[in-house]
Amino acid sequence: MNRYTTITFGPRNDDPNKFYNERTFWDRQSQAEKWGLQSLSIAGCFGYVVIEEGEDWWDVVDECGAPVNAVSISCDRLGTFSVQPAPKLVLV
């Protein structure tokens, strides 16, 4: 059975170049998306991402709030997801 994770994110007070990430877990995609939409009204929340997780895979099924390619979504070896500002291209 798949699990859905909603990650709401916004700028951190101590470092505006990094985001805070708040995670909630759901059984249905509709519940996860509903929570993400409701969270957009919270001051300081830039947006949300809904991630569907299987046993050995994950996929972003919905995202809202951040401009396209403005955030980077990653997962470490322990299965912890993180949303951060996307790296900026620097010409040398």
N, C-alpha and C positions, 0 to 999 in steps of 0.2 A: 504494500500500500504506500502511496506517495504522501509526502508531507509538504506543506507550503510554509515558507518563511516570509514574513513581511519585515523589511528593514526600512525604517524611516531615518532620514539623515538631515543634517544641517551643520553649520559652522560651529566649531568648538570655541569656547570663550578664551581658552589659553593659547590657541593657535588657529587663526582663521583659515590657514592653508590646509587644515585637516578637518575631518568631519567627525561628529559623534554618530554612533550607530545604535539604534534601539531595535531589538529583534523581538518579534512575537511569532508564535508557531500556531498553525491552523491545520485542520483536516481537509478543508475544502477551499478551492481557489477563490470562490465567490466571497467567502468570509475574509480571506487575506486581502483581497482587493478592496472590500468595503472598509476594513480597518485603515488601509493606506489612504483612501480618499478622506476619511474622517480625520486623519492625522494632519492633513494639509492645512487645517484651520488653526493648528497650534503655532504660536509665534516662534520663529526660528527654524521651523521645519521646511527644508528646501524641496523635499520630495520623498518618494518611496519606491521601493523595488520589491516585486513578488518573485520568489524563487521556488520552483518546483524541484523537490529532491527525490530521487529514486535510491535504490540500494548502492549503486556505484556511479551515479551521474547526477548532474544538476543543470537546470536551464532557467533563464530569466523569462517569465511568462507575462509580466506586466511591469511597466515602470512609468512614472509620471512625476512631473515637477522640474526635473533638471533638463537643460537643453541636450539634444542628441550629442553624444561623444563628450559630454562634460564630466562624466563620472567613470570611474574604473571599478568594476566589481571583481573581487577575487575570493578564493577559498583556500585556506591553508590545509595542511595534512590532517589536522584534527577535525576538519569539517566546519570551521568557523568562517563565516562570510564577513566581508568587509567592503564598504563603499567609501571611496575616497575621490577627491578631485582628480580628474585625468591628468597625466603628466603633460606638460606643455612642450611643444616642439621648439627647440633652440637651435638656431642656425649659427654655425661657427665659421 
